[in-house]
Amino acid sequence: MQDIIYEVLSQIENGSLYFLNVPKNRYSGNVDYYVNNGWKITVFIDFGKWDYIDKIVLEDGTSIDFESLEEMPKITNYYPSNKVLESVYKVSSENFNK
């Protein structure tokens, strides 16, 4: 499952997949991004900065929670580039040091 999730994240980065929404409240807390493949990716934003992926819900309704994602090193260590943070996720890349 880790490789499939990583591939979807990569496809979001390269524009093959895209978000159906641009969340308005991106300052702090969980922010839901709805992908055109039917997935929902919930990202924890900490004071306007990307922190981690909190949960992923697949198109069939299967939910992958934070604890399960933590067991996937590729996902735990995944951080979008500054360009992708700003242009796709619409969050600041300023002082992003992960």
C-alpha positions, 0 to 999 in steps of 0.5 A, spaced: 500 500 500 505 504 501 508 504 494 501 506 491 500 512 496 507 514 494 505 513 487 498 517 488 502 523 491 507 523 486 502 524 481 499 530 484 506 533 484 506 532 477 499 534 475 497 527 473 492 527 479 489 534 482 485 536 487 478 538 486 478 543 492 482 548 494 481 548 502 480 555 505 482 554 512 490 552 511 492 555 517 492 550 523 489 543 524 487 538 519 485 540 512 482 535 507 484 535 500 479 531 495 483 528 489 480 527 482 481 519 483 476 519 489 481 519 495 481 524 500 488 526 503 488 529 510 494 533 512 495 536 518 497 544 517 501 547 523 501 555 523 500 555 515 506 550 514 505 542 512 507 538 518 504 531 516 499 526 512 494 525 518 489 520 514 487 517 507 481 515 505 481 511 498 475 511 493 472 505 496 471 508 503 477 504 506 481 509 511 488 509 513 489 512 519 495 516 522 498 510 526 498 506 519 501 511 515 507 512 521 508 504 519 510 506 512 517 510 511 516 513 504 509 516 507 512 518 513 518 521 510 514 524 504 514 532 504 512 536 497 517 540 494 517 548 496 514 549 489 508 544 490 507 546 497 505 553 494 502 551 488 498 545 489 497 544 497 496 552 497 501 552 504 507 556 505 514 553 504 517 559 508 521 556 513 520 549 511 526 545 514 523 537 514 
